[in-house]
Amino acid sequence: MTHLPRWPDGARCAVAVTVDFNDEHGILTQEPRIAGREKSLSVWRYGAKRGVDRVLAALDEFGVPASWFVPGRVAETHADTLRRIAARRHEIGLSGYRCEDYDTLTLSEQQNTFDAGHAALRSTLGHDAMGFRSFSGNWAPGFADFLRERGIEWSSSWRGDDLPYYHADDTEPAPHRAKLVELPLHYELEDEPYFVYNLAPPVPVGQPRIASYREVLGNWKQDFDAFHRFGLCFVMRLHPEIIGTAGRIDILRNLLAHMRSHGDVWFATGADLARWWRDTVPGNEQGHPVEIYAKHRQHAS
C-alpha cells in the first residue's frame, strides 16, 4: 500500500455518513411484486413519516454532517422534507429518478434517468447536486464522463477499496473538468443487510432472522476501530426507514458517540471529502483495480 493520506487538521481517519432516502422507490425496483401492496409499502414509507426526523436529531446531537441521496421522484413528493434536511446543512445528492436498476438500462437510458432526477432536485432545492449514487447495477461505459459533464464531483456507488479513488477516464477530461472521485462502500457498513425485512413478498429472499442490535453495534464499532487504526475512510450507508425506528436509532447514536470519543476523526460530507482528495492526492495508486478493469474493458471492446 502506498503512503496513507494525512487527513485535515491531523485527523487519524475520515468518516462520511450517507443516508439513502428512497421512500418506496428503492423497494419497488428491488421487488416489483410489492407494487400495490400498501401494507408492505408502508414499511418503506415509514422513513418519511418518522425515520428522517430521528436520523436528523441523532446527527444534530453529535454535530455530524451527512450526505443524503434521493431519487428525483422523492424530491417532488417530499419537497418540504428535503428542504428541511438541506436547511440543517446536510448535502443532498442524487440517485436517478426512481432508483433505477442500471443493469437493465442502456447508456442513453441511464443518462435520461439522471437528467430527470437532476431537474427534479434542482427544482426543489434551487441548485444542482454534486454527488451521485447508483441505486443498483453497473453503469455503462461513458457514464462517468457524463456525470462529470453534468457537474457531478463524486460518487458513492462502487466498492473495492478503503480509501477514495478516481474513476478511470473513458476519455481525457477537459482541463476545467474535475476528476470523478469515488467514496467506496462496504456491505458490512450498511444497515440494510442486517435489518431489512418484509413477510410477503419475502424481502430478503429466504427471510433470515433480524440481526441483534447489540451485535450490529459491536460489528460497526469494530469496523470503525480498524478503519481508525489504519487511517482509512469510513463510509456508512443508512436508510431512515431502517435505522430510524424507535429502537434502532440508538444504535446510530451509540456509534456516533463512540466515533466522537476518539477526538481525531474528520467527519465530512462527500463533497468535502472529494474536494480534499482532489487537492491532495494526484491519482490512483499503481495497479488499482479500477484502472485494471478499465484497461480490460478497452481490450475486450
Buried (B, 14 or more C-beta within 10 A) or exposed (E): EEEEBEBEEEBBBBBBBBBBBBBBBBBBBBBEEBEEBEEBBEBBBBBBEBBBBBBBEBBEEBEBBBBBBBBBBBBBBBBEBBBBBBEEEBBBBBBBBBBBBBEEBEBEEBBBBBBBBBBBBBEBBEEEBBBBBBBBBEBBEBBBBBBBEBEBBBBBBBEEBBBBBBBBBBEEBEEEBBBBBBBBBBEEBBBBBBBBBBEEEEBEEEEEEEBEBEEBBEBBBEBBBEBBEEBBBBBBBBBBBBBBBEEBBBBBBBBBEBBBEBEEBBBBBBBBBBBBBBEEBEEBEEEBBBBEEBEEEEEEE
